[in-house]
Amino acid sequence: MKREEKAIFDVFGDGFDRFAFPANICRVTAGHGGEALLIAGSEKSALLDCGMAYCGRKMVDNLREALDNYGMKTLDYVLLSHSHYDHIGALPYIRQAFPDAAVCGSRKCCDILARTGARKLMKELGTAARDLYAPDSTEEIPVDDLNVDIVLNDGDEIYLGNEKIKVLETRGHTDCSLSFALEPARLLFTSESTGILEAIDYVHTPILKSCRDALESLQKCMDYNAEYICIAHFGMLPQYFNDIYWRKFREEYESKYDFIGRMDSDGLSEEEMLKKYVDRYWTPAKEKEQPREAYEINSAAIIKAFLREIRSSQII
């Protein structure tokens, strides 16, 4: 049965602010579809993801204002959670505005951004997002300056002064996904490998590459035992919900595993599965955060990832 449509972020009620952070963090997001968060340390600053390209100029304006409010002269680091267009699309604008900022990402992210085919797809999806969210815009979608300067590995640390950011490799959504833990606040910024909260009773599990990797990433995030958790494409969780969130992710993973497994047992083709999957999970409210074209591309990848896990388990 299709979930009842509702506002995606109307989860904890009007009294809860999902962008009320426990440290010097400011949301500089400028449009639908992708977040950008400034982390202001005692000495240095870092931007976590950039959002989409169509609103890149406005995001840079927001970033300059936020840096000024914190009394900081420039941006020191850009941290890329992974290589998808909704997370890194505005990177060329950041590079132009802050040429000395070091862009940090995983080795796999570095490799992907060097591929002509990957940049072509980012431009296509970025253009579709522009046409949906800013139909009067003629802004070009640049993809020529998408590069990583510093390769990050699991366990690496980035110092901002009295604060540091610990890197957690959390594959599953992509092979290049990273999560980041801000210390001493013990604030964990999760990757999409461990889900996106869309309702009080529903955690979307966008596992595009590997189910087993995603479950390992879940355990790694749980083991970090964060005091605060910021969920990709959502924002902060109330602290009482931290453990509930992890449980909800596992429950939805199992539900999706069963759903796709039943379709496979019924002999449906992947095209037929995709139609049923989209009928079950898509709502028009999602279009405020993601174009349907991108959603269907991701949904097809999710089905493939679950089928690999289901069929490998059957062989064993």
PAZAPA-4460 file (N, C-alpha, C; in steps of 0.05 Angstrom, whole numbers, plus 32768, in hexadecimal, padded with zeros to 4 digits):
% residues 316
    n_x    n_y    n_z   ca_x   ca_y   ca_z    c_x    c_y    c_z   seq   type   mol
   8011   7FE8   8000   8000   8000   8000   8012   8019   8000     1      M     A
   800A   802C   7FF0   8019   8045   7FEE   8016   8055   8008     2      K     A
   802D   8060   8011   802C   8070   8029   801B   8089   8025     3      R     A
   800D   8091   8039   7FFD   80AA   8038   800F   80C2   8033     4      E     A
   8008   80D2   801E   8019   80E9   8018   8017   80FE   802E     5      E     A
   802D   8109   8034   802E   811F   8048   8047   812F   8043     6      K     A
   8049   8146   8050   8061   8156   804D   8079   8146   8058     7      A     A
   808D   8143   8047   80A3   8131   804E   80B0   8139   8069     8      I     A
   80B3   8152   806E   80C2   815A   8086   80B0   8161   809E     9      F     A
   8096   815D   809B   8084   8162   80B2   8084   8149   80C3    10      D     A
   809A   8145   80D2   809E   812B   80DF   809A   812E   80FD    11      V     A
   80A7   8141   810A   80A6   8143   8127   8094   815A   8131    12      F     A
   8085   8167   811E   8073   817C   8126   8080   8198   8124    13      G     A
   806F   81AC   8126   8078   81C8   8122   808C   81D1   8137    14      D     A
   808C   81C4   814E   809E   81CE   8164   80BB   81C5   8161    15      G     A
   80C0   81B4   814D   80DC   81A9   814A   80E9   81B7   8133    16      F     A
   8102   81C0   8137   8112   81CD   8122   8128   81BA   8119    17      D     A
   8125   81AF   8102   8139   819B   80F9   8153   81A8   80F0    18      R     A
   8154   81C3   80F0   816D   81D1   80EA   8178   81E0   8101    19      F     A
   8170   81D8   8119   817B   81E4   8132   8193   81D2   813A    20      A     A
   81AB   81DB   8134   81C3   81CB   8138   81D0   81D0   8154    21      F     A
   81DE   81BC   815F   81E9   81C0   8179   8205   81CD   8179    22      P     A
   820F   81D4   8162   8229   81E1   8161   8228   81F8   814D    23      A     A
   823F   8204   8146   823F   821A   8133   823C   8210   8117    24      N     A
   8223   8209   8110   821C   81FE   80F6   8206   820F   80EB    25      I     A
   8208   8215   80D1   81F3   8226   80C5   81EB   821A   80AA    26      C     A
   81D1   8218   80A6   81C7   820E   808C   81C8   8224   8078    27      R     A
   81D7   821F   8062   81DA   8234   804D   81CD   822A   8033    28      V     A
   81BC   8216   8035   81AE   820B   801E   819E   8221   8010    29      T     A
   819D   8220   7FF5   8191   8236   7FE6   8179   822D   7FD5    30      A     A
   8173   8213   7FD5   815D   820A   7FC4   8156   81ED   7FCA    31      G     A
   8142   81E3   7FBC   8139   81C8   7FC0   814E   81B4   7FB7    32      H     A
   814D   819C   7FC3   815B   8185   7FB9   8176   817E   7FC5    33      G     A
   8183   8190   7FD3   819D   8189   7FDE   81A5   819C   7FF4    34      G     A
   81B1   8192   8009   81B8   81A3   8020   81D5   81AD   801E    35      E     A
   81DB   81C2   802C   81F6   81CD   802F   81F8   81D8   804C    36      A     A
   820A   81CE   805B   820D   81D6   8077   8229   81E1   807D    37      L     A
   822B   81F9   8088   8244   8204   8090   824A   81FD   80AD    38      L     A
   8262   81F1   80B1   826C   81EB   80CC   8282   81FF   80D3    39      I     A
   827D   8210   80E7   8290   8224   80EE   82A0   821B   8107    40      A     A
   82B9   8215   8103   82CA   820E   811A   82D6   8226   8127    41      G     A
   82E6   8221   813B   82F3   8238   8149   8308   8245   8138    42      S     A
   8313   8236   8124   8328   8241   8113   8322   823F   80F5    43      E     A
   8315   8229   80ED   8310   8224   80D1   82F3   821C   80CC    44      K     A
   82EB   821D   80B3   82CF   8218   80AB   82CE   8201   8097    45      S     A
   82B7   81F4   8096   82B3   81DE   8083   8296   81DF   8079    46      A     A
   8292   81DB   8060   8278   81D9   8054   8272   81BC   804E    47      L     A
   825C   81B1   805A   8254   8196   8055   8240   8195   803E    48      L     A
   8249   818B   8027   823A   818A   800E   8233   81A6   8004    49      D     A
   8229   81A7   7FEB   8226   81C1   7FDE   8209   81C6   7FD4    50      C     A
   81F9   81B1   7FD1   81DF   81B4   7FC5   81E1   81B4   7FA7    51      G     A
   81CB   81BB   7F9A   81C9   81B9   7F7D   81D5   81D2   7F6E    52      M     A
   81DB   81CE   7F55   81E8   81E3   7F46   81D6   81FA   7F3F    53      A     A
   81BC   81F5   7F3B   81AA   820A   7F31   81A9   8221   7F45    54      Y     A
   81AE   821B   7F5F   81AC   8230   7F73   81C8   8236   7F80    55      C     A
   81DD   822F   7F71   81F8   8232   7F7B   8200   824E   7F82    56      G     A
   81F8   8261   7F72   8200   827D   7F78   81F3   8287   7F92    57      R     A
   81DA   8280   7F96   81CC   8288   7FAE   81D8   827A   7FC6    58      K     A
   81E0   8261   7FC3   81EC   8253   7FDA   8206   8260   7FE2    59      M     A
   8216   8269   7FCE   822F   8277   7FD4   8229   8291   7FE3    60      V     A
   8214   829F   7FDB   820C   82B8   7FEA   8205   82B1   8007    61      D     A
   81F6   829B   800B   81EF   8293   8026   8208   828C   8036    62      N     A
   821A   827E   8029   8233   8276   8036   8244   828E   803E    63      L     A
   8247   82A1   802C   8256   82B9   8033   824A   82C7   804C    64      R     A
   8230   82C9   804C   8222   82D7   8062   8227   82C7   807C    65      E     A
   8224   82AD   807B   8228   829D   8093   8245   829F   809D    66      A     A
   8258   829D   808B   8274   82A0   8094   8279   82BB   80A1    67      L     A
   826D   82D0   8096   8270   82EB   80A1   8263   82EC   80BD    68      D     A
   824D   82DF   80C1   823F   82DE   80DB   8250   82D1   80F0    69      N     A
   8260   82BD   80E7   8272   82AF   80FA   828D   82BD   80FD    70      Y     A
   8291   82D3   80EE   82AA   82E1   80F0   82C1   82D3   80E1    71      G     A
   82BA   82C3   80CD   82CE   82B3   80BF   82D2   82C0   80A3    72      M     A
   82EB   82C0   809A   82F1   82CE   8081   82ED   82BD   8068    73      K     A
   82F0   82A2   806B   82EF   8291   8054   82E5   8275   805B    74      T     A
   82E2   8265   8046   82DB   8249   8049   82F4   8238   8046    75      L     A
   82F9   8226   8059   8311   8216   8059   830E   81FB   804C    76      D     A
   82F7   81ED   8051   82F3   81D2   8046   82D7   81D0   803A    77      Y     A
   82D5   81BE   8027   82BB   81B5   801D   82BB   8196   8020    78      V     A
   82A7   818C   802F   82A6   816F   8034   828F   8163   8022    79      L     A
   8296   8150   8012   8282   8144   8000   827A   8129   800B    80      L     A
   8260   8127   8011   8256   810D   801B   8256   80F7   8006    81      S     A
   8252   80FF   7FED   8255   80ED   7FD6   8252   80FC   7FBC    82      H     A
   8252   80EF   7FA6   8256   80FC   7F8C   823C   8103   7F7D    83      S     A
   8225   8101   7F8A   820C   8106   7F7B   8207   8124   7F77    84      H     A
   81F9   812A   7F61   81F6   8145   7F57   81E8   8157   7F6B    85      Y     A
   81D6   814C   7F7C   81C8   815D   7F8F   81D8   8163   7FA7    86      D     A
   81F0   8157   7FAA   8201   815D   7FC0   821A   816E   7FB8    87      H     A
   8221   816C   7F9E   823A   817A   7F96   8236   818D   7F7E    88      I     A
   821D   8190   7F75   8218   81A0   7F5D   8222   81BC   7F5F    89      G     A
   8221   81C8   7F76   822A   81E4   7F79   8248   81E7   7F7E    90      A     A
   8256   81D1   7F7D   8273   81D2   7F83   8282   81E6   7F71    91      L     A
   827D   81E7   7F57   828B   81FA   7F46   8288   8217   7F50    92      P     A
   8270   821E   7F5A   826C   8239   7F65   827D   823E   7F7E    93      Y     A
   827F   8229   7F8F   8290   822B   7FA7   82AD   822F   7F9F    94      I     A
   82B6   8220   7F8C   82D2   8222   7F83   82D8   823E   7F78    95      R     A
   82C5   8249   7F6A   82C9   8264   7F5F   82CA   8279   7F75    96      Q     A
   82B8   8276   7F89   82B6   828A   7F9F   82CC   8286   7FB4    97      A     A
   82D5   826D   7FB8   82E8   8267   7FCD   82FE   8255   7FC1    98      F     A
   830F   825F   7FB0   8323   824E   7FA1   8336   8240   7FB3    99      P     A
   833A   8249   7FCC   834E   823C   7FDE   8341   8227   7FEF   100      D     A
   8327   8223   7FEE   8319   820F   7FFE   8321   81F3   7FF3   101      A     A
   8328   81E1   8005   8330   81C6   7FFE   8317   81B4   7FFD   102      A     A
   8312   81A8   7FE6   82FB   8196   7FE3   8303   817A   7FEB   103      V     A
   82F4   816E   7FFD   82FB   8154   8008   82E5   813F   8002   104      C     A
   82EE   8128   7FF9   82DB   8112   7FF3   82E9   80F8   7FF3   105      G     A
   82DB   80E3   7FEF   82E7   80C8   7FEF   82F6   80C3   7FD5   106      S     A
   8307   80AF   7FD5   8316   80A8   7FBD   8303   80A1   7FA6   107      R     A
   82ED   8092   7FAD   82DA   808B   7F98   82CC   80A3   7F8D   108      K     A
   82C6   80B7   7F9E   82B9   80D0   7F95   82CC   80DE   7F82   109      C     A
   82E6   80DF   7F89   82F9   80EB   7F77   82FA   80DE   7F5C   110      C     A
   82F9   80C4   7F5B   82FA   80B5   7F42   82E0   80BA   7F32   111      D     A
   82C9   80BA   7F3F   82B0   80BE   7F31   82AF   80D9   7F24   112      I     A
   82B7   80EE   7F32   82B5   8109   7F28   82C7   810E   7F10   113      L     A
   82DA   80FC   7F0C   82EC   80FE   7EF4   82E0   80F2   7EDB   114      A     A
   82CA   80E4   7EDE   82BE   80D6   7EC7   82AC   80E8   7EB7   115      R     A
   82B0   80E7   7E9D   82A0   80F8   7E8B   8282   80F0   7E8C   116      T     A
   827D   80D6   7E8E   8261   80CD   7E8F   8253   80D6   7EA8   117      G     A
   8261   80D6   7EBF   8255   80DF   7ED8   824F   80FC   7ED7   118      A     A
   8260   810C   7ECC   825B   8129   7ECA   8244   812F   7EB7   119      R     A
   8242   811F   7EA2   822C   8122   7E8F   8211   811D   7E9D   120      K     A
   8210   8108   7EAD   81F7   8102   7EBB   81F1   8118   7ED0   121      L     A
   8205   8122   7EDE   8201   8138   7EF1   81F6   8150   7EE3   122      M     A
   8200   8156   7ECC   81F6   816E   7EBD   81D9   8169   7EB5   123      K     A
   81D2   8151   7EAC   81B7   814B   7EA3   81A3   814D   7EBB   124      E     A
   81AB   8141   7ED2   8199   8142   7EE9   8198   815E   7EF5   125      L     A
   81AF   816C   7EF5   81AF   8187   7EFF   819E   8199   7EEF   126      G     A
   819E   8195   7ED4   818D   81A5   7EC3   816F   819F   7EC8   127      T     A
   8169   8186   7ECC   814D   817E   7ED2   8144   818B   7EEC   128      A     A
   8156   818C   7F00   814F   8198   7F19   814B   81B6   7F16   129      A     A
   815C   81C3   7F06   8158   81E0   7F01   813D   81E5   7EF4   130      R     A
   8136   81D5   7EE0   811E   81D9   7ED1   8105   81D5   7EE3   131      D     A
   8108   81C3   7EF7   80F2   81BE   7F09   80EF   81D3   7F1F   132      L     A
   8106   81DA   7F2C   8105   81EB   7F43   8108   8209   7F3C   133      Y     A
   8114   820F   7F25   8118   822B   7F1D   8113   822E   7EFF   134      A     A
   80FA   8229   7EF7   80F3   8228   7EDB   80FA   8241   7ECB   135      P     A
   80FC   8258   7ED8   8103   8270   7EC9   8121   8275   7EC7   136      D     A
   8130   8263   7ED3   814D   8267   7ED3   815A   825D   7EB9   137      S     A
   816E   826B   7EB0   817F   8262   7E9A   819B   825B   7EA3   138      T     A
   819E   8258   7EBD   81B8   8252   7EC9   81C4   8239   7EBD   139      E     A
   81DD   823A   7EB4   81EA   8222   7EAB   81F1   8210   7EC2   140      E     A
   81F3   81F6   7EBD   81FA   81E3   7ED1   8217   81DA   7ECD   141      I     A
   822A   81E7   7EDB   8247   81E2   7ED6   824F   81C7   7EE3   142      P     A
   8260   81B8   7ED5   826B   819F   7EDF   8289   819D   7EDA   143      V     A
   8296   81B2   7ED2   82B2   81B1   7ECA   82C5   81B3   7EE2   144      D     A
   82BB   81BC   7EF9   82CE   81C0   7F10   82C5   81AF   7F27   145      D     A
   82BD   8196   7F21   82B6   8183   7F36   82CE   8171   7F3C   146      L     A
   82DD   8178   7F50   82F6   816A   7F56   82F9   8168   7F74   147      N     A
   8308   8153   7F7D   830F   814F   7F99   832D   8156   7F9D   148      V     A
   8333   8166   7FB1   834E   816E   7FB7   835B   815C   7FCB   149      D     A
   834C   8154   7FDF   8356   8143   7FF5   8345   812A   7FF7   150      I     A
   8352   8113   7FF4   8344   80F9   7FF6   8341   80F1   8013   151      V     A
   8329   80EB   801B   8323   80E3   8037   831F   80C5   8039   152      L     A
   832A   80BA   804F   8327   809E   8055   8319   809A   806F   153      N     A
   830E   8083   8074   8300   807D   808D   8313   8082   80A5   154      D     A
   8309   8092   80B8   8319   8098   80D0   8329   80B1   80CE   155      G     A
   832B   80BD   80B6   833A   80D7   80B4   832C   80ED   80C5   156      D     A
   833C   8101   80CC   8331   8117   80DC   8339   8131   80D0   157      E     A
   8327   8144   80D0   832B   815F   80C6   8328   8173   80DD   158      I     A
   833D   8182   80E3   833C   8194   80FA   8333   81B0   80F2   159      Y     A
   8320   81BA   8102   8316   81D5   80FE   831E   81E8   8115   160      L     A
   8330   81DF   8126   8338   81EE   813E   8333   81DC   8156   161      G     A
   8321   81E5   8168   831A   81D5   817F   8308   81BE   8177   162      N     A
   82FE   81BF   815E   82EC   81AA   8154   82FA   8199   813F   163      E     A
   82F1   8181   813B   82FB   8171   8125   82E4   8161   8119   164      K     A
   82E7   815A   8100   82D4   814A   80F1   82E0   812F   80EB   165      I     A
   82D3   811A   80F5   82DC   80FF   80F0   82CD   80F3   80D8   166      K     A
   82DC   80E6   80C7   82D1   80DB   80AE   82C9   80BD   80B3   167      V     A
   82B0   80B7   80AB   82A7   809B   80AC   829F   8093   8090   168      L     A
   82AC   807E   8085   82A4   8073   806C   828A   8064   806F   169      E     A
   8275   806C   8061   825B   8060   8064   824F   8059   8048   170      T     A
   8259   8044   803C   8250   803D   8021   8235   802F   8022   171      R     A
   8229   802D   800B   820F   8020   8009   81FD   8030   7FF6   172      G     A
   81F8   8049   7FFD   81EA   805B   7FEA   81FB   805E   7FD1   173      H     A
   8214   8065   7FD5   8228   8064   7FBF   8241   8058   7FCA   174      T     A
   8254   8052   7FB9   826E   8048   7FC2   8280   805E   7FCC   175      D     A
   8277   8077   7FC9   8288   808E   7FD0   827C   809D   7FE8   176      C     A
   8269   8091   7FF6   825B   80A0   800C   826B   80A2   8025   177      S     A
   826B   80BA   8031   8278   80BF   804A   8264   80CC   805E   178      L     A
   8267   80C5   8077   825A   80D4   808D   826F   80E3   809C   179      S     A
   8266   80F8   80AB   8279   8109   80B9   8270   810D   80D6   180      F     A
   8282   810A   80E9   827C   810E   8105   828B   8126   810F   181      A     A
   827C   813A   811A   8287   8152   8125   828C   814E   8143   182      L     A
   82A5   8151   814B   82AC   814E   8167   82B8   8168   8171   183      E     A
   82B4   8170   818B   82AA   815E   81A0   828B   815D   81A2   184      P     A
   827D   8169   8190   825F   816A   8192   8253   814E   818F   185      A     A
   8262   813B   8183   8258   8120   817D   823E   8122   816C   186      R     A
   8241   8132   8158   822B   8136   8145   8232   8127   812B   187      L     A
   8221   8114   8124   8226   8103   810D   8215   810C   80F5   188      L     A
   8222   8113   80DF   8215   811A   80C6   8215   8100   80B6   189      F     A
   81FE   80F4   80B3   81FD   80DA   80A5   81FC   80DE   8087   190      T     A
   8204   80C9   8079   8201   80C8   805C   81E6   80BA   8056   191      S     A
   81DF   80BA   803C   81C6   80AD   8035   81C7   808F   8037   192      E     A
   81DE   8084   803B   81E0   8067   803E   81D0   805D   8056   193      S     A
   81CD   806E   806A   81BD   8066   8081   81A2   8075   8082   194      T     A
   8198   807C   806A   817C   8084   8068   8176   80A2   8068   195      G     A
   815D   80A7   8062   8152   80C2   8062   8137   80C1   8070   196      I     A
   8134   80D1   8085   811A   80D1   8094   8106   80E1   8084   197      L     A
   80EF   80D4   807E   80DA   80E1   806F   80C0   80E3   807E   198      E     A
   80BD   80D4   8093   80A5   80D5   80A4   80AC   80C8   80BE   199      A     A
   809B   80CD   80D2   80A1   80C3   80ED   80A4   80A4   80ED   200      I     A
   8097   8098   80DA   8098   807A   80D9   80A4   8070   80BF   201      D     A
   80B4   8081   80B1   80BF   8078   8097   80DA   8084   8093   202      Y     A
   80EE   8072   8090   8109   8079   8088   810F   806E   806D   203      V     A
   8113   807F   8059   8119   8076   803E   8135   806A   803E   204      H     A
   8139   8054   8030   8153   8046   802F   815E   8047   8013   205      T     A
   816B   805D   800B   8175   8060   7FF0   818F   8051   7FEB   206      P     A
   818E   8037   7FEC   81A6   8027   7FE9   81A9   8021   7FCB   207      I     A
   81BC   802F   7FBE   81BF   802D   7FA1   81D5   8019   7F99   208      L     A
   81E7   8013   7FAC   81FD   8002   7FA5   81FE   7FE7   7FB3   209      K     A
   81FE   7FE7   7FCD   8202   7FCE   7FDC   81F2   7FCE   7FF6   210      S     A
   81E1   7FBA   7FF9   81D2   7FB6   8011   81E4   7FB0   8029   211      C     A
   81F7   7F9E   8024   8209   7F96   8039   821A   7FAE   8043   212      R     A
   8223   7FBE   8030   8233   7FD5   8038   8221   7FE8   8049   213      D     A
   8208   7FEC   8040   81F6   7FFE   804F   81F2   7FF4   806C   214      A     A
   81EF   7FDA   806F   81EB   7FCF   808A   8204   7FD2   809B   215      L     A
   821B   7FCF   808F   8234   7FD4   809D   8237   7FF2   80A4   216      E     A
   822E   8003   8092   822F   8020   8098   821C   8027   80AF   217      S     A
   8204   801A   80AF   81F2   801E   80C5   81FF   8017   80E0   218      L     A
   820C   8000   80E1   8219   7FF7   80FA   822F   800A   8102   219      Q     A
   823E   8014   80EF   8254   8027   80F4   8249   8040   8101   220      K     A
   8233   804A   80F5   8227   8063   8100   821B   805E   811C   221      C     A
   820F   8047   8120   8204   8041   813A   821A   803F   814F   222      M     A
   8230   8033   8147   8247   802F   8159   8254   804A   8161   223      D     A
   8252   805E   8150   825D   8078   8157   824E   8084   816F   224      Y     A
   8235   807C   8173   8226   8085   818A   8225   80A3   818C   225      N     A
   821B   80B0   8177   8219   80CD   8175   8206   80D8   818A   226      A     A
   820C   80EF   8194   81F9   80FD   81A6   81E4   810B   8195   227      E     A
   81EC   8114   817D   81DA   8122   816B   81DD   8115   814F   228      Y     A
   81C7   8114   8140   81C8   8109   8125   81BA   811C   8112   229      I     A
   81C8   8122   80FC   81BD   8132   80E6   81BB   811F   80CE   230      C     A
   81A2   811B   80C5   819C   8108   80B0   819D   8116   8094   231      I     A
   81AA   8109   8081   81AB   8114   8066   818F   811A   805B   232      A     A
   818D   8131   804E   8173   813A   8042   815D   813E   8056   233      H     A
   8164   813F   8070   814F   8145   8084   8158   815A   8098   234      F     A
   816C   8154   80A7   8175   8166   80BC   8178   8157   80D7   235      G     A
   8176   8166   80EC   817B   815B   8107   8164   8149   8110   236      M     A
   816B   8134   811E   8157   8123   812C   8155   812D   8149   237      L     A
   813E   812C   8155   813D   8130   8172   814C   8119   817F   238      P     A
   815A   811F   8195   816C   810B   81A0   815E   80F1   81A8   239      Q     A
   8145   80F3   81B1   8137   80DB   81B9   8132   80C8   81A2   240      Y     A
   8134   80D3   8189   812E   80C3   8171   8146   80B5   8165   241      F     A
   815E   80BA   8171   8176   80AF   8164   8175   8090   8161   242      N     A
   8170   8082   8176   816F   8065   8175   8156   805B   8165   243      D     A
   8141   806A   8167   8129   8063   8157   812F   8065   813A   244      I     A
   813E   8079   8132   8144   807C   8116   8153   8064   810B   245      Y     A
   8168   805B   8119   8177   8044   810F   8164   802B   810C   246      W     A
   8152   8028   811F   8140   8011   811E   812D   8014   8106   247      R     A
   8124   802C   8101   8112   8031   80EA   8120   802B   80D0   248      K     A
   8139   8032   80CE   8148   802C   80B6   8149   800E   80B1   249      F     A
   814F   7FFF   80C6   8151   7FE2   80C3   8136   7FD6   80BB   250      R     A
   8121   7FE0   80C8   8106   7FD6   80C2   80FE   7FDB   80A5   251      E     A
   8104   7FF3   809B   80FE   7FF9   807F   810F   7FEA   806C   252      E     A
   8128   7FE5   8073   813A   7FD5   8063   812D   7FB9   805F   253      Y     A
   8124   7FAD   8075   8118   7F92   8074   80FE   7F92   8064   254      E     A
   80EE   7FA8   8067   80D5   7FAA   8058   80DB   7FAC   803A   255      S     A
   80EF   7FBC   8032   80F5   7FBF   8016   8101   7FA5   800B   256      K     A
   8111   7F98   801B   811C   7F7E   8013   8106   7F6A   800D   257      Y     A
   80F2   7F69   801E   80DB   7F57   801A   80CB   7F5F   8002   258      D     A
   80C6   7F79   7FFE   80B6   7F83   7FE7   80C3   7F7C   7FCD   259      F     A
   80DD   7F82   7FCB   80EB   7F7C   7FB1   80EE   7F5E   7FAE   260      I     A
   80F3   7F50   7FC4   80F5   7F33   7FC2   80DC   7F25   7FB9   261      G     A
   80C4   7F2F   7FC1   80AB   7F24   7FB8   80A7   7F29   7F9A   262      R     A
   80AE   7F41   7F91   80AC   7F47   7F74   80BE   7F35   7F64   263      M     A
   80D6   7F30   7F6F   80E9   7F1E   7F61   80DE   7F02   7F60   264      D     A
   80D2   7EF8   7F76   80C6   7EDE   7F76   80AF   7EDB   7F63   265      S     A
   80A1   7EF1   7F5F   808A   7EF1   7F4C   8093   7EF2   7F2F   266      D     A
   80AD   7EF5   7F2A   80B7   7EF5   7F0F   80B5   7F0F   7F01   267      G     A
   80B2   7F25   7F0F   80B0   7F3F   7F02   80CB   7F47   7EF7   268      L     A
   80CB   7F55   7EE0   80E3   7F61   7ED5   80EB   7F79   7EE6   269      S     A
   8103   7F83   7EE3   810C   7F9B   7EF2   80FC   7FB3   7EEA   270      E     A
   80F3   7FB5   7ED1   80E2   7FCB   7EC8   80C7   7FCA   7ED6   271      E     A
   80BC   7FB2   7ED9   80A2   7FAF   7EE7   80A5   7FB5   7F05   272      E     A
   80BC   7FAC   7F10   80C2   7FB2   7F2C   80C3   7FD0   7F31   273      M     A
   80D1   7FDE   7F1E   80D4   7FFB   7F21   80B9   8009   7F22   274      L     A
   80A7   8001   7F11   808C   800D   7F10   807E   8009   7F2B   275      K     A
   807F   7FF1   7F35   8072   7FEB   7F4F   8080   7FFA   7F66   276      K     A
   809A   7FFB   7F64   80A9   8009   7F79   80A2   8027   7F7A   277      Y     A
   80A1   8034   7F63   809B   8050   7F62   807D   8054   7F6A   278      V     A
   806B   8043   7F62   8050   8045   7F6B   804D   8043   7F89   279      D     A
   805E   8034   7F95   805D   8030   7FB2   8069   8047   7FC2   280      R     A
   8080   8052   7FB8   8090   8065   7FC8   808F   8082   7FBF   281      Y     A
   8089   8087   7FA6   8089   80A3   7F9C   8071   80B2   7FA5   282      W     A
   8075   80CB   7FAE   805F   80DE   7FB2   8066   80F8   7FA6   283      T     A
   8053   8108   7F9D   805A   8122   7F92   8069   8134   7FA5   284      P     A
   8066   812F   7FBF   8075   813F   7FD3   8093   813C   7FCF   285      A     A
   809C   8124   7FC6   80B8   811F   7FC2   80C4   8132   7FAD   286      K     A
   80B4   813B   7F9A   80BE   814B   7F84   80C9   8166   7F8D   287      E     A
   80C1   816E   7FA6   80CD   8186   7FB1   80EA   8183   7FB7   288      K     A
   80F3   816A   7FBA   810F   8165   7FC1   811F   8156   7FAC   289      E     A
   8111   814A   7F98   811F   813A   7F84   810E   8138   7F6B   290      Q     A
   8119   813E   7F54   810A   813A   7F3B   8103   811C   7F37   291      P     A
   80EC   8117   7F2C   80E3   80FB   7F29   80F7   80EB   7F18   292      R     A
   8103   80F7   7F04   8116   80E9   7EF3   812D   80DE   7F04   293      E     A
   8138   80EE   7F17   814D   80E5   7F28   8143   80CF   7F3B   294      A     A
   812A   80D3   7F45   811F   80BF   7F57   811D   80A4   7F4A   295      Y     A
   8114   80A3   7F31   8111   808A   7F23   812C   807D   7F1D   296      E     A
   8140   808D   7F16   815B   8082   7F12   8165   8075   7F2C   297      I     A
   8161   8083   7F43   816A   8078   7F5C   815A   805F   7F64   298      N     A
   8140   8060   7F5E   812F   8049   7F65   8137   8030   7F56   299      S     A
   813E   8033   7F3C   8148   801C   7F2C   8161   8011   7F38   300      A     A
   8173   8023   7F42   818C   801A   7F4F   8186   800C   7F69   301      A     A
   8173   8016   7F78   816C   8009   7F92   8162   7FEC   7F8D   302      I     A
   8151   7FE9   7F79   8147   7FCE   7F72   815E   7FBB   7F6B   303      I     A
   8170   7FC5   7F5B   8187   7FB4   7F53   8198   7FAC   7F6C   304      K     A
   819C   7FC0   7F7E   81AC   7FBA   7F96   819F   7FA5   7FA7   305      A     A
   8185   7FA7   7FAB   8177   7F94   7FBC   8175   7F78   7FAE   306      F     A
   8172   7F78   7F94   8171   7F5F   7F85   818C   7F50   7F88   307      L     A
   81A2   7F5F   7F86   81BC   7F52   7F8A   81BE   7F44   7FA5   308      R     A
   81B4   7F52   7FBA   81B6   7F47   7FD5   81A3   7F30   7FD8   309      E     A
   818A   7F33   7FCD   8176   7F1D   7FCF   8180   7F04   7FC1   310      I     A
   818A   7F07   7FA9   8192   7EF0   7F99   81AC   7EE3   7FA3   311      R     A
   81BE   7EF3   7FAE   81D6   7EE8   7FBA   81CF   7ED8   7FD3   312      S     A
   81BC   7EE1   7FE2   81B3   7ED3   7FFA   81A6   7EB8   7FF3   313      S     A
   8198   7EB8   7FDD   818B   7E9F   7FD4   819F   7E8A   7FCB   314      Q     A
   81B5   7E94   7FBF   81CA   7E81   7FB6   81D8   7E75   7FCE   315      I     A
   81DD   7E85   7FE2   81E9   7E7B   7FFA   81D7   7E67   8009   316      I     A
***
